[in-house]
Amino acid sequence: MPFQAISKLIICFASYPHAPSALVAKARGGSVSENIRVITLMARSGLEVQQAAVKALFLREIKTRFGKYRLGYLWAIMEPAAHLLILLAVFGFIMHRTMPDISFPVFLLNGIIPYFIFSNIATRSIGAIEANQGLFNYRPVKPIDTIISRVILEVVIYILVYVVLMTSVGLLGEQFSLVNIITLSMTWALLVIFSFGIGLIFMVVGNAFPETEKFLPIIIKPLYFVSCIMFPLHAIPKDYWSYLLWNPIVHVVELSRESVVAGYITEGVSLNYLAIVSLTILFLGLSLYRIREEAMLTS
């Protein structure tokens, strides 16, 4: 869908809550039937307007992300799958001897997918303002809506990828079980909150200081090697745990593994710590956004 059509669609979503035919006609530049014109449109709440804007931006994100690639949707699964296969080829034999009772593919998936969720949300938030600058001329669209739509897209993509890949390795004979689905759900929910907060901070900082857009993504990369993605926390000497456990992603990864691998050791990690850090980062991100919202709209 072209940029202008998406722009019109956003305005229509915000103005015509009960007239889907009107939305389509408006977005395509056509006329609206007489029956639709006589509908009495009720005033919408701020939340309803935001939901409509986020919905339209979400559709735009899908088109932008995958529309120009013939195998775009398939690539969402191929990228982490290729990542998994490479790590299996490099470390599979060593890790099988180190953790003989744990499926290494399951172990890796519960480290790779949470990291990808965090990394993609954080890095894609940096350019959210620039990518949607023209849409801010319309009152219903706010900068935070662009991040919310991107967060929803990343979460939907990687939950589906996680289900597909976990099912695949299960069919190939790898053993795992959902030991505690409640803990897994809470852990991933806090991961999304934490990533959203970091995304807000990156968006605000990137907009205020454009030079930082070059090195902010670089800050994320080292976390891959210190977030227990390729190794378990208990493989590290306890003298260094006090440093690693400051990293919330370590808690996400280890708690995820505990939730799907029976008997997995998760000494040192805490759901309470993850919740405190995630909510603190979210509060900081929302505070910075509130301070800079007008400047971002007019930049």
JOBEL-V296340 format. One record per backbone hydrogen bond with DSSP energy under -1.0 kcal/mol. CO is the residue of the C=O (numbers start at 1). NH is the residue of the N-H. If there is no record, write none. Layout:
co=CO nh=NH
co=CO nh=NH
This chain:
co=2 nh=6
co=3 nh=7
co=4 nh=8
co=5 nh=9
co=6 nh=10
co=7 nh=11
co=8 nh=12
co=9 nh=13
co=10 nh=14
co=11 nh=15
co=12 nh=16
co=19 nh=23
co=20 nh=24
co=21 nh=25
co=22 nh=26
co=23 nh=27
co=24 nh=28
co=25 nh=30
co=26 nh=29
co=33 nh=37
co=34 nh=38
co=36 nh=39
co=45 nh=49
co=46 nh=50
co=47 nh=51
co=48 nh=52
co=49 nh=53
co=50 nh=54
co=51 nh=55
co=52 nh=56
co=53 nh=57
co=54 nh=58
co=55 nh=59
co=56 nh=60
co=57 nh=61
co=58 nh=62
co=59 nh=63
co=60 nh=64
co=61 nh=65
co=62 nh=66
co=63 nh=67
co=66 nh=69
co=69 nh=72
co=71 nh=75
co=74 nh=77
co=74 nh=78
co=75 nh=79
co=77 nh=81
co=78 nh=82
co=79 nh=83
co=80 nh=84
co=81 nh=85
co=82 nh=86
co=83 nh=87
co=84 nh=88
co=85 nh=89
co=86 nh=90
co=87 nh=91
co=88 nh=92
co=91 nh=95
co=92 nh=96
co=93 nh=97
co=94 nh=98
co=95 nh=99
co=99 nh=102
co=103 nh=107
co=104 nh=108
co=105 nh=109
co=106 nh=110
co=108 nh=111
co=108 nh=112
co=109 nh=113
co=111 nh=115
co=112 nh=116
co=113 nh=117
co=114 nh=118
co=115 nh=119
co=116 nh=120
co=117 nh=121
co=118 nh=122
co=119 nh=123
co=120 nh=124
co=125 nh=128
co=127 nh=131
co=128 nh=132
co=132 nh=135
co=133 nh=136
co=135 nh=138
co=138 nh=141
co=142 nh=145
co=143 nh=147
co=144 nh=148
co=145 nh=149
co=146 nh=150
co=147 nh=151
co=148 nh=152
co=149 nh=153
co=150 nh=154
co=151 nh=155
co=152 nh=156
co=153 nh=157
co=154 nh=158
co=155 nh=159
co=156 nh=160
co=157 nh=161
co=158 nh=162
co=159 nh=163
co=160 nh=164
co=161 nh=165
co=162 nh=166
co=163 nh=167
co=164 nh=168
co=165 nh=169
co=166 nh=170
co=167 nh=171
co=168 nh=172
co=169 nh=174
co=170 nh=173
co=177 nh=179
co=180 nh=184
co=181 nh=185
co=182 nh=186
co=183 nh=187
co=184 nh=188
co=185 nh=189
co=186 nh=190
co=187 nh=191
co=188 nh=192
co=189 nh=193
co=190 nh=194
co=191 nh=195
co=192 nh=196
co=193 nh=197
co=194 nh=198
co=195 nh=199
co=196 nh=200
co=197 nh=201
co=198 nh=202
co=199 nh=203
co=200 nh=204
co=201 nh=205
co=202 nh=206
co=203 nh=207
co=204 nh=208
co=205 nh=209
co=209 nh=212
co=210 nh=213
co=211 nh=214
co=212 nh=216
co=215 nh=219
co=217 nh=221
co=220 nh=223
co=221 nh=224
co=222 nh=225
co=232 nh=235
co=233 nh=236
co=237 nh=240
co=240 nh=243
co=240 nh=244
co=241 nh=245
co=243 nh=246
co=244 nh=247
co=248 nh=252
co=249 nh=253
co=250 nh=254
co=251 nh=255
co=252 nh=256
co=253 nh=257
co=254 nh=258
co=255 nh=259
co=257 nh=261
co=259 nh=179
co=259 nh=180
co=260 nh=177
co=261 nh=264
co=266 nh=269
co=270 nh=274
co=271 nh=275
co=272 nh=276
co=273 nh=277
co=274 nh=278
co=275 nh=279
co=276 nh=280
co=277 nh=281
co=278 nh=282
co=279 nh=283
co=280 nh=284
co=281 nh=285
co=282 nh=286
co=283 nh=287
co=284 nh=288
co=285 nh=289
co=286 nh=290
co=287 nh=291
co=288 nh=292
co=289 nh=293
co=292 nh=296
co=293 nh=297
co=294 nh=298
